[in-house]
Amino acid sequence: MMLRDFAPALADYNKAIEINPRYSLAFYNRARLHNADGEKRDRALEDLARSIDLNGSFGPAHQLRAELRVALGDHRSAIQDLTRLIDLERRNHEALAKRARSYIEIGEFDKAIADADRALAISQRSGDALVERGRAREGKGDRQAAIEDFRRALEVDPRNEAARTHLTRLGELKL
């Protein structure tokens, strides 16, 4: 078991920020430490906001903030961060699949399908995009199309647990 003592690294980032309060990467890395701590998500979000204020074109800060916001159930804010990330990295199929997931959580199934389709146009083997499109299609009531997407996700990656779970729940896969 690895012990995770972040205190020395945290002290280094605090010192770097003290020396240069406009060092956006130090805020981002300190946010990563706060996030890894597990109990300091509020501090992580504050540092990410500062990092983004200083350098709005740093995609990883938008991605991490979106992930934190999803974990906190704030899908609308996550969508904003993922939209900015996608603006910065147009071919980021993973961000498109994540944004599709958040759209599903707020009931925006057509937008989720559009994002999943875009992700699949970039990477035809994106199991995550297939699962999210399947979830969105199921949300719209198109059970058969959802099943097809979940099956295709399993074809792409036979270990895709999300696809397997959805197919089992729909009675299309026996354990």
Buried (B, 14 or more C-beta within 10 A) or exposed (E): EEEEEBEEBBEBBEEBBEEEEEBBBBBBBBBBBBBEBEEBBEBBBBBBBBBBEBBEEBBBBBBBBBBBBBEEEBBEBBBBBBBBBBEBBEEBBBBBBBBBBBBBBEEBBEBBBBBBBBBBEBBEEBBBBBBBBBBBBBBBEBEEBBBBBBBBBBEBBEEBEBBBEBBEEBEEBEE
